[in-house]
C-alpha cells in the first residue's frame, strides 16, 4: 500500500505540478484517470527503464 502512495505522490509531482488543468483533478481517482488518458504512466515506466539501463551501463 505504501508503494502505491509513493507512486501516486511521484506522479502528482511529475505530471500535475506543471499541468494547466490540474485544478480540475479534485481526487486521486481523477488524477489517475487523467494520467491514463494522457498515457503518462507508459512514459514513466519507459523513463524508469531507460534510467535503469543507463545506470547498468555506467556500472560496467
N, CA, C, O and CB atoms as a CASP TS submission, in Angstrom:
PFRMAT TS
TARGET T0000
AUTHOR 0000-0000-0000
METHOD Language model
MODEL 1
PARENT N/A
ATOM      1  N   UNK     1       0.824  -1.195   0.000  1.00  0.00           N
ATOM      2  CA  UNK     1       0.000   0.000   0.000  1.00  0.00           C
ATOM      3  C   UNK     1       0.865   1.254   0.000  1.00  0.00           C
ATOM      4  O   UNK     1       0.560   2.212  -0.710  1.00  0.00           O
ATOM      5  CB  UNK     1      -0.936   0.001   1.205  1.00  0.00           C
ATOM      6  N   UNK     2       1.935   1.262   0.782  1.00  0.00           N
ATOM      7  CA  UNK     2       2.806   2.429   0.852  1.00  0.00           C
ATOM      8  C   UNK     2       3.479   2.694  -0.495  1.00  0.00           C
ATOM      9  O   UNK     2       3.678   3.847  -0.878  1.00  0.00           O
ATOM     10  CB  UNK     2       3.864   2.236   1.942  1.00  0.00           C
ATOM     11  N   UNK     3       3.826   1.626  -1.207  1.00  0.00           N
ATOM     12  CA  UNK     3       4.450   1.765  -2.525  1.00  0.00           C
ATOM     13  C   UNK     3       3.505   2.482  -3.479  1.00  0.00           C
ATOM     14  O   UNK     3       3.937   3.340  -4.249  1.00  0.00           O
ATOM     15  CB  UNK     3       4.841   0.384  -3.096  1.00  0.00           C
ATOM     16  N   UNK     4       2.204   2.136  -3.436  1.00  0.00           N
ATOM     17  CA  UNK     4       1.213   2.776  -4.297  1.00  0.00           C
ATOM     18  C   UNK     4       1.109   4.264  -3.984  1.00  0.00           C
ATOM     19  O   UNK     4       0.998   5.087  -4.894  1.00  0.00           O
ATOM     20  CB  UNK     4      -0.158   2.103  -4.135  1.00  0.00           C
ATOM     21  N   UNK     5       1.145   4.610  -2.701  1.00  0.00           N
ATOM     22  CA  UNK     5       1.085   6.017  -2.309  1.00  0.00           C
ATOM     23  C   UNK     5       2.317   6.774  -2.782  1.00  0.00           C
ATOM     24  O   UNK     5       2.218   7.933  -3.185  1.00  0.00           O
ATOM     25  CB  UNK     5       0.945   6.143  -0.794  1.00  0.00           C
ATOM     26  N   UNK     6       3.461   6.135  -2.736  1.00  0.00           N
ATOM     27  CA  UNK     6       4.692   6.760  -3.200  1.00  0.00           C
ATOM     28  C   UNK     6       4.623   7.025  -4.696  1.00  0.00           C
ATOM     29  O   UNK     6       5.024   8.092  -5.158  1.00  0.00           O
ATOM     30  CB  UNK     6       5.902   5.879  -2.870  1.00  0.00           C
ATOM     31  N   UNK     7       4.117   6.064  -5.450  1.00  0.00           N
ATOM     32  CA  UNK     7       3.989   6.236  -6.900  1.00  0.00           C
ATOM     33  C   UNK     7       3.020   7.366  -7.220  1.00  0.00           C
ATOM     34  O   UNK     7       3.291   8.187  -8.096  1.00  0.00           O
ATOM     35  CB  UNK     7       3.517   4.929  -7.563  1.00  0.00           C
ATOM     36  N   UNK     8       1.898   7.414  -6.518  1.00  0.00           N
ATOM     37  CA  UNK     8       0.921   8.481  -6.752  1.00  0.00           C
ATOM     38  C   UNK     8       1.545   9.836  -6.444  1.00  0.00           C
ATOM     39  O   UNK     8       1.373  10.784  -7.209  1.00  0.00           O
ATOM     40  CB  UNK     8      -0.349   8.265  -5.893  1.00  0.00           C
ATOM     41  N   UNK     9       2.259   9.935  -5.343  1.00  0.00           N
ATOM     42  CA  UNK     9       2.904  11.198  -4.978  1.00  0.00           C
ATOM     43  C   UNK     9       3.924  11.605  -6.035  1.00  0.00           C
ATOM     44  O   UNK     9       3.984  12.772  -6.421  1.00  0.00           O
ATOM     45  CB  UNK     9       3.581  11.081  -3.603  1.00  0.00           C
ATOM     46  N   UNK    10       4.723  10.656  -6.501  1.00  0.00           N
ATOM     47  CA  UNK    10       5.705  10.956  -7.545  1.00  0.00           C
ATOM     48  C   UNK    10       5.015  11.416  -8.828  1.00  0.00           C
ATOM     49  O   UNK    10       5.465  12.362  -9.474  1.00  0.00           O
ATOM     50  CB  UNK    10       6.579   9.724  -7.829  1.00  0.00           C
ATOM     51  N   UNK    11       3.932  10.750  -9.191  1.00  0.00           N
ATOM     52  CA  UNK    11       3.207  11.143 -10.401  1.00  0.00           C
ATOM     53  C   UNK    11       2.569  12.514 -10.261  1.00  0.00           C
ATOM     54  O   UNK    11       2.549  13.289 -11.218  1.00  0.00           O
ATOM     55  CB  UNK    11       2.141  10.115 -10.730  1.00  0.00           C
ATOM     56  N   UNK    12       2.047  12.822  -9.080  1.00  0.00           N
ATOM     57  CA  UNK    12       1.480  14.154  -8.862  1.00  0.00           C
ATOM     58  C   UNK    12       2.538  15.229  -9.077  1.00  0.00           C
ATOM     59  O   UNK    12       2.273  16.252  -9.709  1.00  0.00           O
ATOM     60  CB  UNK    12       0.891  14.265  -7.445  1.00  0.00           C
ATOM     61  N   UNK    13       3.721  14.996  -8.556  1.00  0.00           N
ATOM     62  CA  UNK    13       4.802  15.971  -8.724  1.00  0.00           C
ATOM     63  C   UNK    13       5.293  16.015 -10.171  1.00  0.00           C
ATOM     64  O   UNK    13       5.590  17.090 -10.694  1.00  0.00           O
ATOM     65  CB  UNK    13       5.970  15.638  -7.785  1.00  0.00           C
ATOM     66  N   UNK    14       5.378  14.873 -10.806  1.00  0.00           N
ATOM     67  CA  UNK    14       5.927  14.787 -12.158  1.00  0.00           C
ATOM     68  C   UNK    14       4.952  15.320 -13.208  1.00  0.00           C
ATOM     69  O   UNK    14       5.354  16.063 -14.103  1.00  0.00           O
ATOM     70  CB  UNK    14       6.293  13.346 -12.480  1.00  0.00           C
ATOM     71  N   UNK    15       3.679  14.947 -13.107  1.00  0.00           N
ATOM     72  CA  UNK    15       2.730  15.254 -14.170  1.00  0.00           C
ATOM     73  C   UNK    15       1.790  16.415 -13.853  1.00  0.00           C
ATOM     74  O   UNK    15       1.435  17.182 -14.748  1.00  0.00           O
ATOM     75  CB  UNK    15       1.923  14.042 -14.471  1.00  0.00           C
ATOM     76  N   UNK    16       1.387  16.552 -12.606  1.00  0.00           N
ATOM     77  CA  UNK    16       0.352  17.531 -12.269  1.00  0.00           C
ATOM     78  C   UNK    16       0.910  18.904 -11.900  1.00  0.00           C
ATOM     79  O   UNK    16       0.233  19.917 -12.074  1.00  0.00           O
ATOM     80  CB  UNK    16      -0.478  17.013 -11.131  1.00  0.00           C
ATOM     81  N   UNK    17       2.115  18.940 -11.401  1.00  0.00           N
ATOM     82  CA  UNK    17       2.683  20.205 -10.923  1.00  0.00           C
ATOM     83  C   UNK    17       2.722  21.258 -12.020  1.00  0.00           C
ATOM     84  O   UNK    17       2.468  22.433 -11.754  1.00  0.00           O
ATOM     85  CB  UNK    17       4.087  19.982 -10.378  1.00  0.00           C
ATOM     86  N   UNK    18       3.030  20.862 -13.233  1.00  0.00           N
ATOM     87  CA  UNK    18       3.138  21.825 -14.335  1.00  0.00           C
ATOM     88  C   UNK    18       1.918  21.820 -15.252  1.00  0.00           C
ATOM     89  O   UNK    18       1.896  22.535 -16.254  1.00  0.00           O
ATOM     90  CB  UNK    18       4.376  21.533 -15.148  1.00  0.00           C
ATOM     91  N   UNK    19       0.909  21.026 -14.921  1.00  0.00           N
ATOM     92  CA  UNK    19      -0.279  20.904 -15.770  1.00  0.00           C
ATOM     93  C   UNK    19      -1.208  22.104 -15.588  1.00  0.00           C
ATOM     94  O   UNK    19      -1.511  22.504 -14.464  1.00  0.00           O
ATOM     95  CB  UNK    19      -1.033  19.601 -15.455  1.00  0.00           C
ATOM     96  N   UNK    20      -1.648  22.663 -16.698  1.00  0.00           N
ATOM     97  CA  UNK    20      -2.566  23.802 -16.653  1.00  0.00           C
ATOM     98  C   UNK    20      -3.966  23.409 -16.188  1.00  0.00           C
ATOM     99  O   UNK    20      -4.748  24.267 -15.781  1.00  0.00           O
ATOM    100  CB  UNK    20      -2.650  24.451 -18.018  1.00  0.00           C
ATOM    101  N   UNK    21      -4.284  22.122 -16.246  1.00  0.00           N
ATOM    102  CA  UNK    21      -5.620  21.649 -15.896  1.00  0.00           C
ATOM    103  C   UNK    21      -5.656  20.905 -14.566  1.00  0.00           C
ATOM    104  O   UNK    21      -6.647  20.246 -14.254  1.00  0.00           O
ATOM    105  CB  UNK    21      -6.145  20.755 -16.985  1.00  0.00           C
ATOM    106  N   UNK    22      -4.599  21.001 -13.791  1.00  0.00           N
ATOM    107  CA  UNK    22      -4.506  20.268 -12.523  1.00  0.00           C
ATOM    108  C   UNK    22      -5.620  20.658 -11.555  1.00  0.00           C
ATOM    109  O   UNK    22      -6.040  19.843 -10.734  1.00  0.00           O
ATOM    110  CB  UNK    22      -3.150  20.515 -11.871  1.00  0.00           C
ATOM    111  N   UNK    23      -6.092  21.880 -11.646  1.00  0.00           N
ATOM    112  CA  UNK    23      -7.150  22.321 -10.724  1.00  0.00           C
ATOM    113  C   UNK    23      -8.443  21.530 -10.924  1.00  0.00           C
ATOM    114  O   UNK    23      -9.288  21.500 -10.030  1.00  0.00           O
ATOM    115  CB  UNK    23      -7.425  23.818 -10.912  1.00  0.00           C
ATOM    116  N   UNK    24      -8.607  20.896 -12.074  1.00  0.00           N
ATOM    117  CA  UNK    24      -9.802  20.114 -12.347  1.00  0.00           C
ATOM    118  C   UNK    24      -9.764  18.714 -11.760  1.00  0.00           C
ATOM    119  O   UNK    24     -10.795  18.044 -11.712  1.00  0.00           O
ATOM    120  CB  UNK    24     -10.012  20.023 -13.811  1.00  0.00           C
ATOM    121  N   UNK    25      -8.615  18.261 -11.318  1.00  0.00           N
ATOM    122  CA  UNK    25      -8.474  16.930 -10.722  1.00  0.00           C
ATOM    123  C   UNK    25      -8.570  17.064  -9.208  1.00  0.00           C
ATOM    124  O   UNK    25      -7.583  17.328  -8.522  1.00  0.00           O
ATOM    125  CB  UNK    25      -7.119  16.259 -11.139  1.00  0.00           C
ATOM    126  N   UNK    26      -9.771  16.878  -8.716  1.00  0.00           N
ATOM    127  CA  UNK    26     -10.019  17.069  -7.287  1.00  0.00           C
ATOM    128  C   UNK    26      -9.689  15.851  -6.446  1.00  0.00           C
ATOM    129  O   UNK    26      -9.471  15.972  -5.240  1.00  0.00           O
ATOM    130  CB  UNK    26     -11.445  17.439  -7.069  1.00  0.00           C
ATOM    131  N   UNK    27      -9.650  14.685  -7.062  1.00  0.00           N
ATOM    132  CA  UNK    27      -9.412  13.462  -6.310  1.00  0.00           C
ATOM    133  C   UNK    27      -8.267  12.677  -6.938  1.00  0.00           C
ATOM    134  O   UNK    27      -7.861  12.943  -8.069  1.00  0.00           O
ATOM    135  CB  UNK    27     -10.687  12.603  -6.251  1.00  0.00           C
ATOM    136  N   UNK    28      -7.762  11.720  -6.198  1.00  0.00           N
ATOM    137  CA  UNK    28      -6.705  10.853  -6.701  1.00  0.00           C
ATOM    138  C   UNK    28      -7.198  10.064  -7.912  1.00  0.00           C
ATOM    139  O   UNK    28      -6.453   9.859  -8.870  1.00  0.00           O
ATOM    140  CB  UNK    28      -6.218   9.899  -5.598  1.00  0.00           C
ATOM    141  N   UNK    29      -8.464   9.618  -7.864  1.00  0.00           N
ATOM    142  CA  UNK    29      -9.022   8.853  -8.968  1.00  0.00           C
ATOM    143  C   UNK    29      -9.082   9.689 -10.244  1.00  0.00           C
ATOM    144  O   UNK    29      -8.810   9.179 -11.331  1.00  0.00           O
ATOM    145  CB  UNK    29     -10.413   8.342  -8.608  1.00  0.00           C
ATOM    146  N   UNK    30      -9.433  10.962 -10.119  1.00  0.00           N
ATOM    147  CA  UNK    30      -9.472  11.842 -11.294  1.00  0.00           C
ATOM    148  C   UNK    30      -8.074  12.036 -11.864  1.00  0.00           C
ATOM    149  O   UNK    30      -7.900  12.081 -13.081  1.00  0.00           O
ATOM    150  CB  UNK    30     -10.091  13.207 -10.932  1.00  0.00           C
ATOM    151  N   UNK    31      -7.084  12.150 -10.999  1.00  0.00           N
ATOM    152  CA  UNK    31      -5.710  12.299 -11.453  1.00  0.00           C
ATOM    153  C   UNK    31      -5.254  11.046 -12.185  1.00  0.00           C
ATOM    154  O   UNK    31      -4.641  11.132 -13.249  1.00  0.00           O
ATOM    155  CB  UNK    31      -4.781  12.595 -10.274  1.00  0.00           C
ATOM    156  N   UNK    32      -5.554   9.880 -11.614  1.00  0.00           N
ATOM    157  CA  UNK    32      -5.178   8.619 -12.259  1.00  0.00           C
ATOM    158  C   UNK    32      -5.849   8.476 -13.620  1.00  0.00           C
ATOM    159  O   UNK    32      -5.230   7.999 -14.571  1.00  0.00           O
ATOM    160  CB  UNK    32      -5.548   7.430 -11.365  1.00  0.00           C
ATOM    161  N   UNK    33      -7.106   8.886 -13.715  1.00  0.00           N
ATOM    162  CA  UNK    33      -7.815   8.820 -14.990  1.00  0.00           C
ATOM    163  C   UNK    33      -7.150   9.738 -16.012  1.00  0.00           C
ATOM    164  O   UNK    33      -6.996   9.363 -17.174  1.00  0.00           O
ATOM    165  CB  UNK    33      -9.299   9.202 -14.809  1.00  0.00           C
ATOM    166  N   UNK    34      -6.763  10.918 -15.595  1.00  0.00           N
ATOM    167  CA  UNK    34      -6.083  11.864 -16.479  1.00  0.00           C
ATOM    168  C   UNK    34      -4.760  11.277 -16.963  1.00  0.00           C
ATOM    169  O   UNK    34      -4.432  11.365 -18.146  1.00  0.00           O
ATOM    170  CB  UNK    34      -5.842  13.209 -15.758  1.00  0.00           C
ATOM    171  N   UNK    35      -4.008  10.680 -16.049  1.00  0.00           N
ATOM    172  CA  UNK    35      -2.716  10.091 -16.423  1.00  0.00           C
ATOM    173  C   UNK    35      -2.904   8.996 -17.456  1.00  0.00           C
ATOM    174  O   UNK    35      -2.121   8.885 -18.399  1.00  0.00           O
ATOM    175  CB  UNK    35      -1.996   9.530 -15.187  1.00  0.00           C
ATOM    176  N   UNK    36      -3.942   8.185 -17.282  1.00  0.00           N
ATOM    177  CA  UNK    36      -4.160   7.103 -18.242  1.00  0.00           C
ATOM    178  C   UNK    36      -4.626   7.662 -19.586  1.00  0.00           C
ATOM    179  O   UNK    36      -4.238   7.143 -20.633  1.00  0.00           O
ATOM    180  CB  UNK    36      -5.193   6.096 -17.697  1.00  0.00           C
ATOM    181  N   UNK    37      -5.452   8.712 -19.574  1.00  0.00           N
ATOM    182  CA  UNK    37      -5.895   9.333 -20.825  1.00  0.00           C
ATOM    183  C   UNK    37      -4.723   9.959 -21.574  1.00  0.00           C
ATOM    184  O   UNK    37      -4.675   9.921 -22.803  1.00  0.00           O
ATOM    185  CB  UNK    37      -6.965  10.396 -20.544  1.00  0.00           C
ATOM    186  N   UNK    38      -3.791  10.527 -20.838  1.00  0.00           N
ATOM    187  CA  UNK    38      -2.638  11.178 -21.450  1.00  0.00           C
ATOM    188  C   UNK    38      -1.490  10.209 -21.697  1.00  0.00           C
ATOM    189  O   UNK    38      -0.457  10.598 -22.242  1.00  0.00           O
ATOM    190  CB  UNK    38      -2.165  12.316 -20.578  1.00  0.00           C
ATOM    191  N   UNK    39      -1.661   8.954 -21.302  1.00  0.00           N
ATOM    192  CA  UNK    39      -0.656   7.904 -21.459  1.00  0.00           C
ATOM    193  C   UNK    39       0.630   8.251 -20.706  1.00  0.00           C
ATOM    194  O   UNK    39       1.725   7.890 -21.139  1.00  0.00           O
ATOM    195  CB  UNK    39      -0.352   7.678 -22.947  1.00  0.00           C
ATOM    196  N   UNK    40       0.494   8.946 -19.587  1.00  0.00           N
ATOM    197  CA  UNK    40       1.658   9.321 -18.786  1.00  0.00           C
ATOM    198  C   UNK    40       2.286   8.118 -18.105  1.00  0.00           C
ATOM    199  O   UNK    40       3.507   8.068 -17.955  1.00  0.00           O
ATOM    200  CB  UNK    40       1.269  10.353 -17.746  1.00  0.00           C
ATOM    201  N   UNK    41       1.492   7.158 -17.693  1.00  0.00           N
ATOM    202  CA  UNK    41       2.032   6.000 -16.978  1.00  0.00           C
ATOM    203  C   UNK    41       3.033   5.246 -17.849  1.00  0.00           C
ATOM    204  O   UNK    41       4.077   4.812 -17.361  1.00  0.00           O
ATOM    205  CB  UNK    41       0.897   5.059 -16.540  1.00  0.00           C
ATOM    206  N   UNK    42       2.721   5.091 -19.125  1.00  0.00           N
ATOM    207  CA  UNK    42       3.631   4.384 -20.035  1.00  0.00           C
ATOM    208  C   UNK    42       4.934   5.158 -20.175  1.00  0.00           C
ATOM    209  O   UNK    42       6.008   4.560 -20.233  1.00  0.00           O
ATOM    210  CB  UNK    42       2.976   4.180 -21.424  1.00  0.00           C
ATOM    211  N   UNK    43       4.845   6.488 -20.231  1.00  0.00           N
ATOM    212  CA  UNK    43       6.048   7.313 -20.326  1.00  0.00           C
ATOM    213  C   UNK    43       6.914   7.162 -19.089  1.00  0.00           C
ATOM    214  O   UNK    43       8.139   7.108 -19.192  1.00  0.00           O
ATOM    215  CB  UNK    43       5.676   8.779 -20.528  1.00  0.00           C
ATOM    216  N   UNK    44       6.294   7.095 -17.925  1.00  0.00           N
ATOM    217  CA  UNK    44       7.047   6.982 -16.678  1.00  0.00           C
ATOM    218  C   UNK    44       7.782   5.656 -16.608  1.00  0.00           C
ATOM    219  O   UNK    44       8.935   5.607 -16.181  1.00  0.00           O
ATOM    220  CB  UNK    44       6.118   7.132 -15.474  1.00  0.00           C
ATOM    221  N   UNK    45       7.130   4.587 -17.021  1.00  0.00           N
ATOM    222  CA  UNK    45       7.769   3.271 -16.995  1.00  0.00           C
ATOM    223  C   UNK    45       8.937   3.250 -17.964  1.00  0.00           C
ATOM    224  O   UNK    45      10.012   2.751 -17.630  1.00  0.00           O
ATOM    225  CB  UNK    45       6.756   2.156 -17.344  1.00  0.00           C
ATOM    226  N   UNK    46       8.737   3.787 -19.161  1.00  0.00           N
ATOM    227  CA  UNK    46       9.813   3.815 -20.153  1.00  0.00           C
ATOM    228  C   UNK    46      10.984   4.642 -19.644  1.00  0.00           C
ATOM    229  O   UNK    46      12.142   4.275 -19.848  1.00  0.00           O
ATOM    230  CB  UNK    46       9.305   4.381 -21.490  1.00  0.00           C
ATOM    231  N   UNK    47      10.691   5.746 -18.988  1.00  0.00           N
ATOM    232  CA  UNK    47      11.743   6.605 -18.445  1.00  0.00           C
ATOM    233  C   UNK    47      12.527   5.879 -17.353  1.00  0.00           C
ATOM    234  O   UNK    47      13.754   5.962 -17.309  1.00  0.00           O
ATOM    235  CB  UNK    47      11.140   7.908 -17.888  1.00  0.00           C
ATOM    236  N   UNK    48      11.825   5.170 -16.476  1.00  0.00           N
ATOM    237  CA  UNK    48      12.489   4.418 -15.417  1.00  0.00           C
ATOM    238  C   UNK    48      13.340   3.290 -15.997  1.00  0.00           C
ATOM    239  O   UNK    48      14.447   3.036 -15.520  1.00  0.00           O
ATOM    240  CB  UNK    48      11.456   3.850 -14.439  1.00  0.00           C
ATOM    241  N   UNK    49      12.824   2.616 -17.024  1.00  0.00           N
ATOM    242  CA  UNK    49      13.588   1.543 -17.665  1.00  0.00           C
ATOM    243  C   UNK    49      14.857   2.097 -18.295  1.00  0.00           C
ATOM    244  O   UNK    49      15.923   1.490 -18.189  1.00  0.00           O
ATOM    245  CB  UNK    49      12.735   0.827 -18.729  1.00  0.00           C
ATOM    246  N   UNK    50      14.746   3.238 -18.944  1.00  0.00           N
ATOM    247  CA  UNK    50      15.900   3.843 -19.583  1.00  0.00           C
ATOM    248  C   UNK    50      16.938   4.253 -18.539  1.00  0.00           C
ATOM    249  O   UNK    50      18.136   4.042 -18.732  1.00  0.00           O
ATOM    250  CB  UNK    50      15.474   5.055 -20.420  1.00  0.00           C
ATOM    251  N   UNK    51      16.479   4.833 -17.441  1.00  0.00           N
ATOM    252  CA  UNK    51      17.392   5.235 -16.372  1.00  0.00           C
ATOM    253  C   UNK    51      18.095   4.021 -15.789  1.00  0.00           C
ATOM    254  O   UNK    51      19.303   4.057 -15.556  1.00  0.00           O
ATOM    255  CB  UNK    51      16.637   5.993 -15.268  1.00  0.00           C
ATOM    256  N   UNK    52      17.359   2.954 -15.552  1.00  0.00           N
ATOM    257  CA  UNK    52      17.953   1.734 -15.005  1.00  0.00           C
ATOM    258  C   UNK    52      18.993   1.173 -15.966  1.00  0.00           C
ATOM    259  O   UNK    52      20.061   0.737 -15.536  1.00  0.00           O
ATOM    260  CB  UNK    52      16.866   0.680 -14.720  1.00  0.00           C
ATOM    261  N   UNK    53      18.696   1.179 -17.252  1.00  0.00           N
ATOM    262  CA  UNK    53      19.644   0.668 -18.239  1.00  0.00           C
ATOM    263  C   UNK    53      20.902   1.535 -18.283  1.00  0.00           C
ATOM    264  O   UNK    53      22.009   1.002 -18.370  1.00  0.00           O
ATOM    265  CB  UNK    53      18.990   0.609 -19.629  1.00  0.00           C
ATOM    266  N   UNK    54      20.757   2.834 -18.225  1.00  0.00           N
ATOM    267  CA  UNK    54      21.924   3.728 -18.228  1.00  0.00           C
ATOM    268  C   UNK    54      22.780   3.498 -16.987  1.00  0.00           C
ATOM    269  O   UNK    54      24.007   3.518 -17.075  1.00  0.00           O
ATOM    270  CB  UNK    54      21.479   5.205 -18.300  1.00  0.00           C
ATOM    271  N   UNK    55      22.165   3.285 -15.853  1.00  0.00           N
ATOM    272  CA  UNK    55      22.918   3.019 -14.625  1.00  0.00           C
ATOM    273  C   UNK    55      23.653   1.693 -14.714  1.00  0.00           C
ATOM    274  O   UNK    55      24.784   1.575 -14.242  1.00  0.00           O
ATOM    275  CB  UNK    55      21.985   3.018 -13.411  1.00  0.00           C
ATOM    276  N   UNK    56      23.011   0.683 -15.326  1.00  0.00           N
ATOM    277  CA  UNK    56      23.679  -0.612 -15.510  1.00  0.00           C
ATOM    278  C   UNK    56      24.898  -0.457 -16.406  1.00  0.00           C
ATOM    279  O   UNK    56      25.952  -1.025 -16.120  1.00  0.00           O
ATOM    280  CB  UNK    56      22.706  -1.648 -16.111  1.00  0.00           C
ATOM    281  N   UNK    57      24.766   0.302 -17.484  1.00  0.00           N
ATOM    282  CA  UNK    57      25.874   0.507 -18.402  1.00  0.00           C
ATOM    283  C   UNK    57      27.015   1.288 -17.723  1.00  0.00           C
ATOM    284  O   UNK    57      28.192   1.012 -17.953  1.00  0.00           O
ATOM    285  CB  UNK    57      25.388   1.250 -19.659  1.00  0.00           C
ATOM    286  N   UNK    58      26.653   2.233 -16.911  1.00  0.00           N
ATOM    287  CA  UNK    58      27.656   3.025 -16.204  1.00  0.00           C
ATOM    288  C   UNK    58      28.446   2.160 -15.226  1.00  0.00           C
ATOM    289  O   UNK    58      29.644   2.367 -15.035  1.00  0.00           O
ATOM    290  CB  UNK    58      26.991   4.189 -15.461  1.00  0.00           C
ATOM    291  N   UNK    59      27.773   1.192 -14.608  1.00  0.00           N
ATOM    292  CA  UNK    59      28.414   0.334 -13.605  1.00  0.00           C
ATOM    293  C   UNK    59      29.380  -0.657 -14.227  1.00  0.00           C
ATOM    294  O   UNK    59      30.237  -1.204 -13.532  1.00  0.00           O
ATOM    295  CB  UNK    59      27.366  -0.413 -12.813  1.00  0.00           C
ATOM    296  N   UNK    60      29.257  -0.894 -15.512  1.00  0.00           N
ATOM    297  CA  UNK    60      30.140  -1.888 -16.168  1.00  0.00           C
ATOM    298  C   UNK    60      31.539  -1.415 -16.283  1.00  0.00           C
ATOM    299  O   UNK    60      32.392  -2.132 -16.806  1.00  0.00           O
ATOM    300  CB  UNK    60      29.639  -2.233 -17.532  1.00  0.00           C
TER
END
